[in-house]
Amino acid sequence: MIKKILLTISFVLFLQANEIKKVDTLVLSGPMASVSHPLLRMIETGALNDVAENVKFIMWKSPDELRALTLRGSADFIAIPTNVAANLYNKGVNIKLLNVSVWGILGMITRDKTKKTLRDFKGCEIAMPFRADMPDIVFEEIVKREGLDPKKDFTLRYVNSPIDAMQMLIMRRVDHALLAEPAISMALRKTNSFPLKLIAPDLYRSADLQKEWGKVFHIEAKIPQAGMAVIGKKDPYLIKRFNEEYAKALQWYKTHPKEAGELVHKYIPMLMPEAVADSLDYVQLNDVNAKDAQKDLEFFFEILKNNNPKTIGGKLPQNGFYFSPKSE
C-alpha cells in the first residue's frame, strides 16, 4: 500500500515538474492503407486522452492531398511514404520521420493464374495507382534491375488510387493491377461474393514485390515503404506518448485480425472487415524507429536517387530527418 502511494506521489510530481499540458486538438492523418489502421485503434481506445482534449483522423486519398496537409500544417502526425517524407524534408518542410512500420504491402493481382513474377507481365497492360509514387517507384526499380524497360516492355495505365485499380479489375477493364493491401484482399473478397461473383472475373494473387525486390538487390525481402512522421515542432513528451501508443496499437492490429477488420470498417466503411483481416496474412508490419531503420532507408533512398533524384528531393536527407528517442 505504501509503495503504491509513493508511486502515485512520484507520478504527480513528475507531471508537475514537466508541466505537461494537453493540446486542444491532435490531428492524425493517413491513407486507407494498413499504415493508418493503428491510428484508428488509438482514437477508438482514447489512447492519447492524457495529452489531447480531442483526437481526430483525417484520411488523405492521394499524394497531392498528403503534401497539401503537410505543407499547411493541417496534421500533427501523418502516415506517409518514406520517400515523400524525405522529399518534403529536403525542400525545407519541418517534418521528421518517427518510424517505419510498413515493410511489405505491394503485390500484383491478375486474371491469369500462370503469371507468378513481374517478368511474366512483360507486354501486358497493368493498372498502376499513384504515378511516380511508391507503387510505381518500386515496380520501376525492380524491372529495370531485371533488364526490362518499364515504359517499353509494359503498358502502365495510371489511376488515382488502389481502389480505382481494383474496380477496373472487377469490371474487366484491365486484366492485371499492382495494388497495396488491403486492396488486393478486397478485390478477391468482392469477386467471390454474391451477386458480384456472377459477373466478376476470377482473380489471383501474383508477384510479391517485396520478394522480387530482395531477389534483384540480394537483400532481405523487405522495403521501408511507409511510417509515421511528425509535422512541426512538438513537445517531446507528446511525441513520446504518440510513439508508445502507436507501437501498442500496431501490435494489437497484427494480433487481432477479426477485431481490427471491424474497427477499420467502422472508420473507413469502404474497406470490408473480412478483407482487412485477410490482408494481415500478406503484409509485413514492424514498428522500427527511424534512427534504427536509417541504414535500410538510406539503401532504399540511394537506389531512388540514382534513378530519379526528384523522388527524394535530390539528395539523401540529413541525420536530422531521422527521429531518435535517445536524442529527444
Secondary structure by P-SEA (a helix, b strand, c coil): caaaaaaaaaaaaaaaaacbbbbcbbbbbbcccccaaaaaaaaaaccccccccbbbbbbbccaaaaaaaaaacccccccccaaaaaaaaaaccccccccccccccbbbbccccccccccccccccccccccccaaaaaaaaaaaaacccccccccccccccaaaaaaaaaaccccbbbbccaaaaaaaaaaacccccccccbbbbcccaaaaaaaaaccccccccbbbbbcccccaaaaaaaaaaaaaaaaaaaccaaaaaaaaaaccccccaaaaaaacccbbbbbbccccaaaaaaaaaaaaaacccccccccccccccccccccc
